[in-house]
Amino acid sequence: MSEEDIRLENHRTIYDYIERNPGTHLRRISRDLDIHLSTLRYHLDYLEEKELIVGREEKNLKVYFAAGKLSAASKKVAPYLRQKRFRDIILDIMANPGTTHSGIAERLSLKHSTLSKYLKVLREQGVVRQKRSGREHLFTVMNEREVVELLILYKRSFWDGFVDNALDIYFER
């Protein structure tokens, strides 16, 4: 097998992985595909240069998507669905629309301060909405339909029974 064949095989492998796992970041790709970071960066740069993938900065991470596969709204939500803690919070809110901060914290066994940090990020990114009702803050997912479509489309890549339960609850409503 020539060096060119290996490089092309790596390009295909990396592209296929990103297509199946939109919004994934460098270290996750490296870990899952067992490719050294420097080698992976080279291939990602090449794939971006050829406009086969799109890299996007999200806070302190660069996340990757297959070019032309997701809407702008989906690209905003996908990286948070890739991370278990964010995904659990989003799914809990979808299963319990209009839920309170305390309700989420109790159901997910999170400290209030920890949950506040996660919710702040999700609010800033437009994934969840916070509405005040008296002394309580009520939370809803901004674009449930988009989230549900992503969950259905990429369900296998999450490996999470909570996704199935949340989807069941969503479709029962």
C-alpha positions in Angstrom: 0.0 0.0 0.0 1.5 3.3 -1.0 1.8 6.4 1.1 -0.9 8.1 -1.1 -3.3 5.2 -0.5 -2.8 5.5 3.3 -3.4 9.2 3.2 -6.6 8.8 1.1 -7.8 6.0 3.4 -7.2 8.3 6.4 -9.1 11.1 4.7 -12.1 8.8 4.0 -12.0 7.4 7.6 -11.9 10.8 9.2 -14.6 12.2 6.9 -16.9 9.3 7.5 -16.4 9.6 11.3 -17.3 13.4 11.2 -20.3 12.7 9.0 -21.6 10.1 11.5 -20.6 12.3 14.6 -21.3 16.0 13.7 -20.0 18.5 16.1 -17.2 16.3 17.4 -13.8 17.8 18.4 -10.2 17.0 17.7 -9.3 15.0 20.8 -12.5 12.8 20.5 -11.7 12.1 16.9 -8.1 11.2 17.8 -9.2 8.9 20.6 -12.0 7.2 18.7 -10.0 6.7 15.5 -6.6 6.1 17.3 -4.8 8.7 15.1 -2.1 10.9 16.6 -3.1 14.5 17.1 -0.5 15.9 14.7 -1.4 13.5 12.0 -5.1 14.2 12.5 -4.6 18.0 12.4 -2.8 17.5 9.0 -5.8 15.5 7.6 -8.4 17.9 9.1 -6.6 20.9 7.6 -6.6 19.1 4.2 -10.3 18.2 4.4 -11.1 21.8 5.4 -9.0 23.2 2.6 -10.9 21.0 0.1 -14.2 22.1 1.7 -15.2 18.6 2.5 -15.6 19.5 6.2 -16.2 22.7 8.1 -14.5 23.5 11.4 -16.2 25.9 13.8 -14.9 27.4 17.1 -17.2 26.6 20.1 -15.9 28.2 23.3 -12.4 26.6 23.6 -13.0 23.7 21.2 -13.0 23.5 17.4 -15.7 21.2 16.3 -16.1 19.6 12.9 -19.0 19.0 10.5 -19.3 17.4 7.1 -19.8 20.3 4.6 -23.4 20.9 3.5 -25.0 18.3 5.8 -26.5 20.4 8.6 -28.3 23.6 8.9 -26.8 26.5 10.9 -29.2 25.8 13.8 -28.2 22.1 13.9 -24.6 23.1 13.9 -25.2 25.2 16.9 -26.9 22.4 18.9 -24.9 19.3 17.7 -21.7 20.0 19.8 -23.8 20.1 22.9 -25.6 16.9 22.1 -22.2 15.3 21.7 -21.3 16.0 25.3 -23.1 13.8 27.8 -23.8 16.4 30.6 -25.1 19.0 28.1 -27.2 16.3 26.3 -28.7 15.1 29.6 -29.7 18.7 30.5 -31.2 19.3 27.1 -33.1 16.0 27.2 -34.4 16.6 30.7 -35.7 20.0 29.7 -37.4 18.4 26.6 -39.0 15.7 28.7 -40.1 18.3 31.2 -40.9 21.6 29.3 -41.1 24.6 31.6 -39.1 22.8 34.2 -37.3 24.7 37.0 -33.6 24.9 37.9 -34.3 22.9 41.0 -36.2 20.2 39.1 -33.4 19.7 36.7 -30.8 19.6 39.4 -32.8 17.1 41.4 -33.5 14.8 38.5 -29.9 14.8 37.2 -28.3 14.8 40.7 -26.3 18.0 39.9 -25.2 20.8 42.3 -27.1 24.0 41.6 -23.9 25.9 40.9 -22.7 23.3 38.3 -26.1 23.2 36.6 -26.1 27.1 36.5 -22.8 27.0 34.5 -24.2 24.5 32.0 -27.5 26.4 31.6 -25.7 29.7 31.1 -23.7 28.2 28.2 -26.9 26.7 26.7 -28.8 30.0 27.1 -25.9 32.0 25.5 -25.8 29.6 22.5 -29.6 29.9 22.0 -30.2 26.2 22.8 -32.5 26.8 25.8 -34.7 29.7 26.8 -35.2 30.9 30.4 -38.4 32.6 31.4 -39.1 34.0 34.8 -42.4 33.1 36.6 -42.6 34.7 40.0 -39.5 33.6 41.8 -38.8 30.6 39.6 -36.9 30.4 36.3 -38.5 28.0 33.8 -36.6 26.4 31.0 -37.5 25.2 27.6 -35.6 24.0 24.6 -35.6 26.7 21.8 -35.9 24.5 18.7 -37.1 21.1 19.9 -37.8 19.9 16.4 -34.2 20.5 15.3 -32.9 18.7 18.4 -35.3 15.7 17.9 -34.2 15.4 14.2 -30.5 15.4 15.3 -31.2 12.9 18.0 -33.0 10.6 15.6 -30.5 11.0 12.8 -27.4 10.4 15.0 -28.9 8.3 17.8 -26.4 5.5 17.3 -23.4 7.7 17.8 -24.7 8.8 21.3 -24.8 5.3 22.8 -27.2 6.5 25.5 -30.4 4.9 26.7 -31.5 8.4 28.0 -31.8 9.5 24.3 -34.4 6.7 23.7 -36.3 7.5 26.8 -36.4 11.3 26.0 -37.5 10.6 22.4 -40.3 8.3 23.7 -41.5 11.0 26.1 -41.3 13.7 23.4 -43.4 11.6 20.9 -46.0 10.7 23.6 -46.8 14.4 24.1 
